[in-house]
Structures are given as structure tokens and as C-alpha cells.
Amino acid sequence: MDRYLRELPFWKDLAQDEKEAVTFCSNIKKYRQGELIYAKDQECLGMIKILDGSVRAFMLSEEGREIVLYRIRPGETDVLSAACVVDQIRFETQLIAETDCEVLIIPALCLAVIKAKNLAVRCFILEKLGERFSDVMLLMESMLFSRLDSRVAKELYDRSMKSDSNTLLLTHAQLASDLNSSREVISRILKEMENNGMISLGRGKITVKDLPSLQSLAK
């Protein structure tokens, strides 16, 4: 665990007693895919660093609809589950293990004590909160003002550019979840794209056939 703590951006700015306190209170936990890591009605979790796997941050509407806010990948830190250590900030995000994952946790109480004394830690928390709020605002802007077919095209284009193959192992339900839409609507858009020769659909996979047209629609 010491190696992971030393990789934290603010570690070098901690006093020796602060390093000892963080080392003493921090822990590493493993979660199975689909396991809830943090819910809005639970006590404040603290700062997390993903060591392995992927975590999905989301909110639930009153109707129970999940709105995906962002994902946290290996090596990334997140502090929205520690927002309670900053006065006047309330953000009812929840975290779930998208895959089997391993997570370093610095509990909120420990983080709050260090933050109160250490300017570097306080600045880091505020900076990360600012980045996450910016991510969420961009997501809301996209959901409100971008056509859904453009968002689907952009998602497929981005995934294709990151993949070694033009065939994406991706279900309609997964794509709907990623884009905060319904499976039925996404399926209809994908079928239109297939009819236009941009993609071909298979069971649990989508094959990109016309990348330039997909890129054009994504703009």
C-alpha cells in the first residue's frame, strides 16, 4: 500500500506525522462486479484511487433511472465520495464496481483532519471536485443540446479509434447505459445507421463499416 500512497500528488507535501496518519487509516478493498461501493444514504466514504478495474459514478432519478456521470479507471482518483469534507458541497453521487476492482480508500474522517491542516491537500480536493463538476456539466450539456444520433455516432467512433478491431463487443443495453438513454431508442438509431451502411449489427457486437460517415455524424 505504501507504493500507492506515494503516488498520490500531494504525498510529497505531507509532514511526516501526516504521512503516518494517512498510512495508518488507509485501506485497500476489493469489490466484485456489480457491487455497490458507495450509496448516497451511506456515511461519507472518502477519497478513492482505482488500482485495478473500473468504477462507474452515477445518480438515480426519483423514477429509479440511472444517469451515468463518469467512470474512474486504474490510476485515477476521485473525491466526490469525499465531498462531505468540504463545507457547503452536497452531491448525491453513487459508485458501483463496473468490473471486479481493487480500490485504495482514504477515509473521509482522516482526509478531513489532514485537509484542515495542509493547504496542498485542500487544493487537491478542490481541484478534483472542480474537474468532476466540469465533467458533469459537459455531460448535461451534451444530453440537453446534442442530438442522440450524434452522441451514438461519437461513442462508436471514439471506441473504434481506441480499438484494434472495427468490431466492438458492445450490446445495445450497454450503449444505452453509457449514453443515459433507453435500449429501445438506441436500437432504433443503430438500425438506422445500419441501413445507411455505417455499421452492421450482430449479437453482442457492432461492426463499424464506414468510419468517415460515422465521424461526420458525430460532429
N, C-alpha and C positions, 0 to 999 in steps of 0.2 A: 504493500500500500504506500510506503514511503516514496517510491518512484512516481506514482501517480500524483501524489500531493506536490512533489517538487515540480511537476509540470504545470501547476496552476500559475496563471500570470502574476498573481500577487504574492506568491510564496516568498520571493526574494525580499519583499518589503515587510515581512513579518518579523517581529522581535523573537528572540529565542523562546521566551515563555509562551508567545502566541503560537509558534510552530508546535510546541509540545502540546498545547491545549487542542489545536486542530487535529493533531495526530491521535491524541487520546480519544476524542469524541467521534471521529470519522469512522465510517464502516463501509464495507463492500457487500452488496446484496445481489443475489441472482433472482431473476424473475422468469417465469415461463411465458411463452407466447399467449397473449390474451389476458394476462394477469394485470389487474388494476394496481398501479404503483401509487397514485395519489388521486384522491377524490375531494371535491370542494367542501364536503362536510367533515373531512378529517382534519386533525391538527396539522399546522404548517409543517411541511416536510423538511425543507432546507434546500441548499444548493446541490445539484447533481452534476456528475460528469459521466458520460457514457463510455464505458471501457470496451464493451462488445455488444453488438446487436443494434436495434433501432427502437426508439420510443416515440409514440405519437401523442402530441398535445392536442386536446380538443375541448369543446364546450358542448353542453347539451341544452337544447331548447326546451321550453315547457312541454312541448309535444313529444319529447324524447328523441328528437332528431340530432344526430351527431354532426358537429361542424368541426372539421379538421383545421387546426390553426397552423401547425408546422410539425416537422419531425426533427428529432435530435439523433445525430449519428455518432459513431465512435470518435472519441477525442473532443466532442463538443460539450460545453457546459450549459446549464440552464438555471435560471434563478426565479422564474415565475412562481415555482412552488415554494419559494422563499420570500415572496413579495410581502409577506406579513411582517418582515423585519424592517420594512420601510413604512413609516407613518403615512397615512392618507392614501395608500395604494391598496385597492381591492380588485382582484382579478380571478374569477372563478374558473380557472383552467383545471383540467384533469389530465392525468398521464396514464397511458396504458402501454404495456410491452407489445410492440408490433411483431417482434420476434423474440426468441429466447435471448435474454440480455443480462449483462453484468454492469452494475451501477455503483459508482462511488458517491456516497452521501455525506455531506457536512450538515449536521442537524441545524435547524433554524435557531435554536437557543444559543448554540455555540457560535454560529455565524453572527448573531445579533450582538453578542458580547465583543467579538473581535471588531465588528463594524463600528461600534461605538468609540473605540479607541484608535482605530487605524484608518487613516484617510485613504490609503491605496485600496483597501478592501471596500470601503464605502463608494469610492469612484468606480470600481469594477462592477459592483452590484448595480449602480445607477446606469452605467454604460450598457450592461447586458439587458437591463429592463427596457432601456430606450430602444435597443436593437429589436427586441421582441415586439414591443408595441408598434414599431415601424413595420415589421413583418406582417403583423395582424392588420394594420391599416391598409397595406398593399393588397392583402387578401380580400378585405372588404371592398376595396375599390374595384378589384377585378370582378368580384361576384356581382356588384351592383351595376357596373358600367361596361363590362366586356361581354360580348355575345358568347353563349355557351359553346357554340361550334368552334369558335376561335380558341377558346380555352382548351377544348378537347384536342384540337389540332396542335396547339403549343405543347401540351403534355406529351402527346405521341411523338412530336418532333424532338423534344428535349430528351425523352427516353431513348429514342432511336440513335441520337447523336452520341449518347453515352454507352450504347451497346455495341458489341462486336458483331451483332447479327441484326438483320432487318426484321426478324421475327421476335416480337415481345411477348413474354409469358405474362399475360395480363388479362384478367377477367373483366367483364362489364361491371360487375359489382365493385371490384377493387378500384376501377377508374371512377366510378360514381362516388365512392367514398372519398377519394383523393380530391375530387372537384366539388364536393359538397352538393351533389345533385342526386337524382333518383336513378335507379338502374334502368327503368323504362325509358326515360328521356335520353340517357347516354346511349342505350341500344339503338334508339331511333336515329340519333346523329351518326353513330358508327355505320349503320346500314346505308345512310345517305352517302357517306364517304366511300363506302364500298361500291355503291352504284356509280359513283363518279370516278372510280378507278384509283383512288388514293391509297386504299388499303384492301386487304382481304381478311375475312374473319374466320377463325377456327375455334374449336373448343378449347377455351382457356388460353387463347393466343390471338394476337393481332399482328399481321404482317404488313409492313409499310412497303408500298409498291411505287409511289410517286412522291418522293421526299420534297422536291421543289414546290409542288402544288400544296403539300401539307404546310410547308414553311410560309407560303403566300397567304393561306387561310389563317395562319396563326398570328399574322401581323394585325 
